Amino acid sequence: MENKEYKFALMIDTENVSSKYYELIINELDEMGSVKIKRAYGDFSSGNQWKEKAINEGVTPMQAFAQTKGKNSTDMVMVIDAMDIFYNKEVDAFCIATSDSDFARLAQRLKEGGMYVVIAGEEKTPASLSRSCDKFLMLNELYKNMKDEKETENVSSANKIVTMPKLKLIRSTVKQIMENNMDSNGWTYYSTVVDNLTKKFPQFNHKAYQAKSKQDFFKERLDCEFWQENTIVRIRMKK
């Protein structure tokens, strides 16, 4: 739900994600809750770019020696650790920082177990991975600080990467969600709209459309209005 404060386990594939994204990932997770566990996986004996970042940011480096040339041992270590954390019930959400599609099944398994799952990867991330989670953070797009207003079509093929959907597509999707869930006065629960929108587009992020907050996105980009009564928030498109 929109207002839930998640307790995250952050698991970083250092062989697949640049350390320059660390602050961005933490900031995004802080908006959704708090990060209880921070681990970075890779071979830190071979000049790993994340070594200094891990030391300075309180991230636990998890050594994964390359047992065989050309084989990635990091994947297996991350999967084993993820399942240990899952069964210990220390957290209720995971963020897996990687663009490697090999982690798609892990994300699906964690979701099946009731975990909220975020994937943080670059635009190159295969759709098989980005669609296996509850929310996808497209790191390179967010890293540009949303200066570029270019909007691209959502790629529907499962074998292609996923890009940010066009605003026109977002608007039509939100309109359909509202029509399916509105009351007699045209109001829809805000949480219902957000939940259904992120299920349709896990990569959706308001910052990619130059909006300061999610509510600002609906107000400024989709011309919506809000009505709040105690803790209940409703939304509808202006007539």
Disulfide bonds with the S-S distance in Angstrom:
none
